[in-house]
Amino acid sequence: GLMMPVITIVEVLAGVCCTIGLVKFIVDGGTQLGLIGAQLSALSIVALFFGQRLAQEYEGAATLTTYFLIACLGIYVMS
């Protein structure tokens, strides 16, 4: 119950940081906000993954691994 608003806030912050980071990258090549957005995305996916595992929804947890790998790739590229 308590984790739902926390995950929602983290996901919204990740989206805002990624959007602003994309604009900043196009304008002046800065990757700091994009990196923060990718890190927040990975954090929210880990939280969702943990919840799926606790609920014993293993198929849902398996589909999250692809998105987590993409977020990790974004972190690697921007750092």
Steps between C-alpha positions, in 0.01 A plus 500: 500500500769749594735406217255590223522880547877477550549305176267737317696805619833340404368410155366851440831651611685261270282604206546869572878462537525297180292752305697800623822302459417426136442869429820593681693235307372635168576862597845473657596131528453475877413155633461564875119519513463210258726292721293586807185409309643164395608428857155584633347278233721211604411561864126491429538182294688333785220598739240361259709185456516455878123535525444248223726252676320547832165443329650188337414636155809358333387556142448871570840518667659334197361764264645778719855371449502622138406852607758490780773402254401790273516740795844362593615546142385863515694551823809348343477712186450827689769448761 
